[in-house]
Amino acid sequence: MKLAGGQTALARRIGKTQSHVAQWLRRGQVGPTVCIPIEFAVGGQVTRYELRPDVFGEPPRPGEAGR
């Protein structure tokens, strides 16, 4: 949230409402469908792999992208 400028700013960047973001905070995780938009919204400072390792697994190692 901080990287995006707060709940409302993140919500705007990814096309969701602030209440969606607040729900993720209460649950302790974001939905898988918003991980990639969040990753782009914060310039890759947080990745889909960090947000939901249970869905996206381990990040690809350098040189393995697209395999």
C-alpha positions in Angstrom: 0.0 0.0 0.0 2.8 2.4 0.9 4.6 1.9 -2.4 1.5 3.0 -4.3 0.7 5.9 -2.0 -2.0 4.4 0.2 -5.1 2.3 -0.2 -7.0 4.8 -2.4 -4.1 5.4 -4.7 -3.5 1.7 -5.2 -7.1 1.1 -5.8 -7.2 3.8 -8.5 -4.1 2.5 -10.2 -5.5 -1.0 -10.6 -9.1 -0.1 -11.3 -10.6 -1.3 -7.9 -12.2 0.4 -5.1 -10.6 1.4 -1.8 -13.0 -1.1 -0.1 -11.5 -3.9 -2.1 -8.0 -3.0 -0.9 -9.2 -2.8 2.7 -10.7 -6.3 2.4 -7.3 -7.6 1.2 -5.7 -6.1 4.3 -8.3 -7.7 6.6 -7.9 -11.1 4.9 -4.1 -10.8 4.8 -3.8 -11.5 1.1 -4.8 -10.2 -2.3 -6.8 -12.1 -4.9 -4.7 -13.8 -7.6 -6.3 -11.8 -10.4 -4.9 -8.5 -9.1 -1.3 -9.6 -8.4 0.0 -8.7 -11.8 -1.8 -5.3 -11.9 -0.4 -4.5 -8.4 3.1 -5.5 -9.6 2.9 -3.1 -12.5 1.3 -0.4 -10.3 4.3 -0.3 -8.0 6.9 -0.7 -10.7 7.9 -4.2 -9.8 8.9 -3.3 -6.3 6.6 -6.0 -5.1 6.1 -9.0 -7.4 3.3 -11.4 -8.0 5.5 -14.1 -6.6 5.8 -12.3 -3.3 2.1 -11.5 -3.1 0.9 -15.0 -3.8 3.6 -17.6 -3.9 0.8 -20.2 -3.5 -0.5 -19.3 -6.9 2.6 -18.1 -8.9 5.3 -20.2 -7.2 8.9 -19.3 -7.1 10.1 -16.3 -9.2 12.0 -17.4 -12.3 15.7 -17.3 -12.1 17.7 -14.9 -14.3 17.8 -16.4 -17.8 14.7 -18.6 -17.3 12.0 -16.0 -18.1 9.5 -17.3 -20.5 10.4 -21.0 -20.1 
